[in-house]
Amino acid sequence: MVPAAIANAVWDYFKTDRLPVLFLLYVAITALTRYLAVDSKELAVATIIAVTASILLLTLAVLVLQIAASRFTPANGHAASHVDVESEPAEIR
């Protein structure tokens, strides 16, 4: 599951010049949650707390990225991936 998700993220990066970080964070949260759900009976309390703290940290990272995307995305919804420095400057009126 995880290698396929990473391969999909790399494919998306080369196709769109954007790295889908949120998707990778969701995959990590899901993997840690599954690990916690399946192996919780055999895990030590310190390990359970560490995994839970990791899930919380990843969730906060998703929140920060979502807030940043909503604040810093241009009005047209598309972030500029390339800057054209050869074009003529816009005329000021």
Backbone hydrogen bonds, N-H to C=O, Kabsch-Sander energy under -0.5 kcal/mol:
donor,donor_aa,acceptor,acceptor_aa,energy
5,A,1,M,-1.9
6,I,2,V,-2.4
7,A,3,P,-2.5
8,N,4,A,-2.2
9,A,5,A,-2.1
10,V,6,I,-2.4
11,W,7,A,-2.4
12,D,8,N,-2.4
13,Y,9,A,-2.1
14,F,10,V,-2.2
15,K,11,W,-1.8
16,T,12,D,-2.5
17,D,13,Y,-2.4
18,R,12,D,-0.6
21,V,19,L,-2.2
24,L,20,P,-1.5
25,L,21,V,-2.3
26,Y,22,L,-2.5
27,V,23,F,-2.1
28,A,24,L,-2.2
29,I,25,L,-2.5
30,T,26,Y,-2.4
31,A,27,V,-2.5
32,L,28,A,-2.5
33,T,29,I,-2.3
34,R,30,T,-2.5
35,Y,31,A,-2.4
36,L,32,L,-2.4
37,A,33,T,-2.5
38,V,34,R,-2.6
39,D,35,Y,-2.3
40,S,36,L,-0.6
42,E,39,D,-0.7
43,L,39,D,-1.0
48,I,44,A,-2.2
49,I,45,V,-2.3
50,A,46,A,-2.2
51,V,47,T,-2.7
52,T,48,I,-2.3
53,A,49,I,-2.4
54,S,50,A,-2.0
55,I,51,V,-2.2
56,L,52,T,-2.3
57,L,53,A,-2.5
58,L,54,S,-2.5
59,T,55,I,-2.2
60,L,56,L,-2.3
61,A,57,L,-1.9
62,V,58,L,-2.0
63,L,59,T,-2.2
64,V,60,L,-2.5
65,L,61,A,-2.3
66,Q,62,V,-2.4
67,I,63,L,-2.4
68,A,64,V,-2.6
69,A,65,L,-2.4
70,S,66,Q,-2.0
71,R,67,I,-1.9
72,F,68,A,-2.5
73,T,69,A,-0.9
77,G,74,P,-1.7
79,A,77,G,-0.5
84,D,82,H,-0.5
85,V,83,V,-1.0
